[in-house]
Amino acid sequence: MSDASTQSGIYGIAAEYADDASLLEAARQARAEGYTAMEAYSPIPVHGLYEVMGGKRTILPLITLTGGILGLLAGYWLQIWVSAIEYPINVGGRPYITWGAFFPIGFACTILGAGVSTFVAMFAMNNFPEPYHPIFNTPNFEEATKDRYFLCIEATDPKFDRNAVREFLSGTQAAAVSEVDL
Amino acid sequence: MATDSSNYQEEVLGQADVMLGPGQTFESIDRDITDIVLTNKPPKAWWIGLGIAGALMGVLMLSVVMLLFFGVGIWGINSPVGWGIAIVNMVWWIGIGHAGTLISAILFLFRQDWRTSINRFAEAMTLFAVSAAGLFPVLHLGRPWMVYWFFPYPNTLGMYPQFRSPLMWDVFAISAYATISALFWYIGMVPDLATMRDRAKLKIQKIIYGIFAVGWRGSATHWHRYEVAYLLFAGLATPLVVSVHSIVALDFAASVIPGWHTTIFPPYFVAGAVFSGFAMVLTLTIPLRKIYHLEHFITLRHIDNMSKIMLANGLIVFYGYLNEVFFGWYSAHEFEMYMIWNRMTGPYAWSFWALIFCNGVVPQLLWMRRIRRNTIAIFCIAIVINIGMWLERFVIVVTSLHRDFLPSSWGMYTPTGWDWALYAGSAGFFFFAMFLFLRWVPMISIFEVKEVVHKMEHKH
């Protein structure tokens, strides 16, 4: 944990909301106030929330593309190496490298490379598996997978000040505001 | 919910074209879906089903052991019919699997919200059907313990597989398909597993679902990456599913046997796969929604939509049959013409005409709205189509092989008891896995249903 959070001794301050509109509005206000280290939690994806909080578009599609291209190259390389270099079979003088007949396996390898890299990258970016996280200490947080929405301003924020944050979050349409232990 | 389900259905769900029953909140959705797994005792029908499927699993074990001990001679296969019902079953199971991917990936790309209630178990069906399919080509090898020879690894024999063979394409396509389907299924389930973790009442449940939920917190960042990843997976699975059954079709089409050697096979196999897959989804859905009282999640609109897709694919498949007959005649090729004539009037004519009845005639009932909304009628039609699609593969595999070019090498094929035992056993495996899935995993995608409810609320 960084210095700021160890100083305050908490992970952050979380507010609970009854619906997605209040959460979205609160996130927008927090952004306007100048807070940067925050995270919102919701039972369903809330569209626009990530962008409001200043999140950058994920590079996941690029990883998928790279994985797909590597899969394609690996699939073709495997077939070319086996059929032309390691174990060439001369069938009536036909060519060893037959890219057309290699396509089905090349394609399967493309999809496999793209899919597996997407899966691994998403897990790695989200730091999964991560069974423990301080946000789970938030009172009532198990409702975040049911029907409650949370916004947590984290102690690592340069502008973080317990009282100011608490006051600010109480000013939004929060149903409850509470400190989140580390 | 829905104490008197038949009345509920007629009065509330039968009238409007509802995608979900009215009056649902996020809380009630959570409760209705998670309770099935977390708190409720399994219904009696579950125990009965599990018992039957378990017994058939025993049959599977026995027939595999017999096969390994005595060899493929215990089956009815011989020259000229070397591909018996083992291959029929393999193609049948793979085809069934394809509907799951169609529902989860293709309907997702088309933004068909109604898929949310059925995609989870349709995908589970895909996984188990593909696993069941995988049994057959391996057991058909003759020496199944040599199955690793399929894989190109450096070995002391100094030999490598022939990558220009469609059978090798199959190995790669089906293993890629099984892998991608499993990952897609799991990634789509992570948010729901977190819901299960948080709803769990027992500590052991919390721990187990907690492990599989990998620490999902539903943060905006998680959701953002999740949605991008899910969309990418849908985009990857869509061409893959089309390629898999095309490659299965090429196992046949790349040979020179009359009845196999035809360019129409790949598209017609794909349509047939979707056709049989939807029939299987309906076969499973209709009893399921009744037994678990899920009529408010899986409404008549779902049944109606699936029946329409089934009808459309049935027509494509039937067009394929007509094409085969037409080109058999139009080719003016002695062997092709004889193949069609033999199918229609030869010793296996019964299977051809039963096929036309099951896949060509019966699905025409689906034109009627009244039939599409009658669950019993749809259940029966779906069963008939399942049988029809099995017969289709039987006609293709057996009648094409049993009389090819040289009359002196013609022969007949009759499946033996062990052929049927393995088939029944594979069904046992499939249903056993399905029953365990129903018991341990939320069978309906919870958060996606919530999204639909949320969307509906904000429309009004």
HADDOCK unambig.tbl for C-alpha pairs under 7 A between the chains (distance, minus, plus):
assign (segid A and resid 39 and name CA) (segid B and resid 219 and name CA) 6.44 0.50 0.50
assign (segid A and resid 39 and name CA) (segid B and resid 220 and name CA) 6.70 0.50 0.50
assign (segid A and resid 40 and name CA) (segid B and resid 219 and name CA) 5.35 0.50 0.50
assign (segid A and resid 40 and name CA) (segid B and resid 220 and name CA) 5.44 0.50 0.50
assign (segid A and resid 41 and name CA) (segid B and resid 217 and name CA) 6.83 0.50 0.50
assign (segid A and resid 41 and name CA) (segid B and resid 218 and name CA) 5.13 0.50 0.50
assign (segid A and resid 41 and name CA) (segid B and resid 219 and name CA) 4.07 0.50 0.50
assign (segid A and resid 41 and name CA) (segid B and resid 220 and name CA) 5.92 0.50 0.50
assign (segid A and resid 42 and name CA) (segid B and resid 218 and name CA) 5.43 0.50 0.50
assign (segid A and resid 42 and name CA) (segid B and resid 219 and name CA) 6.35 0.50 0.50
assign (segid A and resid 43 and name CA) (segid B and resid 218 and name CA) 6.22 0.50 0.50
assign (segid A and resid 43 and name CA) (segid B and resid 447 and name CA) 6.87 0.50 0.50
assign (segid A and resid 44 and name CA) (segid B and resid 447 and name CA) 5.84 0.50 0.50
assign (segid A and resid 44 and name CA) (segid B and resid 451 and name CA) 6.27 0.50 0.50
assign (segid A and resid 45 and name CA) (segid B and resid 223 and name CA) 5.67 0.50 0.50
assign (segid A and resid 49 and name CA) (segid B and resid 220 and name CA) 6.63 0.50 0.50
assign (segid A and resid 50 and name CA) (segid B and resid 220 and name CA) 5.39 0.50 0.50
assign (segid A and resid 50 and name CA) (segid B and resid 221 and name CA) 6.43 0.50 0.50
assign (segid A and resid 50 and name CA) (segid B and resid 224 and name CA) 6.84 0.50 0.50
assign (segid A and resid 58 and name CA) (segid B and resid 225 and name CA) 6.51 0.50 0.50
assign (segid A and resid 79 and name CA) (segid B and resid 163 and name CA) 6.59 0.50 0.50
assign (segid A and resid 82 and name CA) (segid B and resid 160 and name CA) 6.82 0.50 0.50
assign (segid A and resid 87 and name CA) (segid B and resid 159 and name CA) 6.90 0.50 0.50
assign (segid A and resid 87 and name CA) (segid B and resid 160 and name CA) 6.65 0.50 0.50
assign (segid A and resid 101 and name CA) (segid B and resid 164 and name CA) 5.40 0.50 0.50
assign (segid A and resid 102 and name CA) (segid B and resid 163 and name CA) 6.73 0.50 0.50
assign (segid A and resid 102 and name CA) (segid B and resid 164 and name CA) 6.55 0.50 0.50
assign (segid A and resid 104 and name CA) (segid B and resid 169 and name CA) 6.06 0.50 0.50
assign (segid A and resid 105 and name CA) (segid B and resid 169 and name CA) 5.62 0.50 0.50
assign (segid A and resid 105 and name CA) (segid B and resid 172 and name CA) 6.06 0.50 0.50
assign (segid A and resid 105 and name CA) (segid B and resid 173 and name CA) 6.96 0.50 0.50
assign (segid A and resid 108 and name CA) (segid B and resid 172 and name CA) 6.30 0.50 0.50
assign (segid A and resid 108 and name CA) (segid B and resid 173 and name CA) 5.43 0.50 0.50
assign (segid A and resid 108 and name CA) (segid B and resid 176 and name CA) 6.06 0.50 0.50
assign (segid A and resid 111 and name CA) (segid B and resid 236 and name CA) 6.18 0.50 0.50
assign (segid A and resid 112 and name CA) (segid B and resid 176 and name CA) 5.64 0.50 0.50
assign (segid A and resid 112 and name CA) (segid B and resid 180 and name CA) 6.78 0.50 0.50
assign (segid A and resid 115 and name CA) (segid B and resid 180 and name CA) 6.29 0.50 0.50
assign (segid A and resid 115 and name CA) (segid B and resid 233 and name CA) 6.44 0.50 0.50
assign (segid A and resid 118 and name CA) (segid B and resid 229 and name CA) 6.44 0.50 0.50
assign (segid A and resid 122 and name CA) (segid B and resid 225 and name CA) 6.56 0.50 0.50
assign (segid A and resid 122 and name CA) (segid B and resid 229 and name CA) 6.94 0.50 0.50
assign (segid A and resid 126 and name CA) (segid B and resid 222 and name CA) 6.47 0.50 0.50
assign (segid A and resid 128 and name CA) (segid B and resid 214 and name CA) 5.57 0.50 0.50
assign (segid A and resid 128 and name CA) (segid B and resid 215 and name CA) 6.46 0.50 0.50
assign (segid A and resid 129 and name CA) (segid B and resid 214 and name CA) 4.17 0.50 0.50
assign (segid A and resid 129 and name CA) (segid B and resid 215 and name CA) 5.79 0.50 0.50
assign (segid A and resid 130 and name CA) (segid B and resid 214 and name CA) 5.78 0.50 0.50
assign (segid A and resid 130 and name CA) (segid B and resid 215 and name CA) 4.74 0.50 0.50
assign (segid A and resid 131 and name CA) (segid B and resid 210 and name CA) 6.85 0.50 0.50
assign (segid A and resid 131 and name CA) (segid B and resid 211 and name CA) 6.91 0.50 0.50
assign (segid A and resid 131 and name CA) (segid B and resid 214 and name CA) 5.85 0.50 0.50
assign (segid A and resid 131 and name CA) (segid B and resid 215 and name CA) 4.36 0.50 0.50
assign (segid A and resid 132 and name CA) (segid B and resid 215 and name CA) 6.72 0.50 0.50
assign (segid A and resid 142 and name CA) (segid B and resid 198 and name CA) 5.23 0.50 0.50
assign (segid A and resid 145 and name CA) (segid B and resid 194 and name CA) 6.90 0.50 0.50
assign (segid A and resid 145 and name CA) (segid B and resid 195 and name CA) 5.13 0.50 0.50
assign (segid A and resid 146 and name CA) (segid B and resid 26 and name CA) 6.37 0.50 0.50
assign (segid A and resid 146 and name CA) (segid B and resid 27 and name CA) 6.35 0.50 0.50
assign (segid A and resid 146 and name CA) (segid B and resid 30 and name CA) 6.75 0.50 0.50
assign (segid A and resid 146 and name CA) (segid B and resid 195 and name CA) 6.80 0.50 0.50
assign (segid A and resid 147 and name CA) (segid B and resid 26 and name CA) 5.75 0.50 0.50
assign (segid A and resid 147 and name CA) (segid B and resid 27 and name CA) 6.68 0.50 0.50
